[in-house]
Amino acid sequence: MKAIEFSDTENMDLLMEIVNLKAKLSGIYNQTGPNSSEYITLSIRLNLLMNKYFEEKAGNIINNEKIYEMQIN
């Protein structure tokens, strides 16, 4: 039941941006390798987006746990 509740809080825009950026990075890597400035810039951007996603997920889990605990008590 909890998995269903968590899926409602997915940030699909952020996930799609991460997926698209990973695909673009793969293409750049195959063309120029990891030493190009564009690859490095996009890698940093991807890292920031993934951190944002994980922070949102952690916040959602904590909030859902608090709501669940309040319902039990």
N, C-alpha and C positions, 0 to 999 in steps of 0.2 A: 504494500500500500504506500509506503514512504517513497518508493522509486517513482510512482506515478505523480506524487506531489512535487518531487524535485524536477521532473521533466517539464512541468508547467513553467518553471522559472528560467529555462534556457534562454540565453541571449543569442538568438539565431543570427542576427546581423554580425555580431562579434565572431561567432563561429565561422560564418561564411567568409569574413574578411581574413581570418586565420588560414582557412583552407586555400583561398585564392592566393594569398601571399606565399604560402608554402609551395604551391605549384609554380609561381613565378620565380621563386628562389631556385627551385630545381632546374628550371630552364636556364637561368643565368649561370648557375653552377656548371651546367653542361657546356655552355658556350664559352665562358671566360674563366671559370674556376672561382675559388673562394677569395681571391685577392683583389677583385675589382671593388671600386668604391661603392658602386650600386649594390653589389651583393652584401657588403658590410653594412650599408645603411638599412637595407631591407631586413637583414638578419637582426639588427638592433630593434627595428620596428616590430618584427615578429615576436621577439623576446618580450617586449613591452606589452603587446596584445595578449600574449599567453599569460603573462603575470596578471594582467587585468582580469582575464577570464577566470583564472584560479582564485583570485581574491573575491570575485563575485560569487563563485560556487561555494567557497568557504563561508562567506557571509550568508548565503541562502541556507546552507546546511545548519549553521548556528541558529538562524532565525526560526527555521522549521522545527528544530529541536526544542527551542524555547516555547514555541506555540504548542507542541506536542506535550511538553511537561506541564504547561498551564492547563491543558485539557484534562490531563490525568488527575491533577490536584484539584 
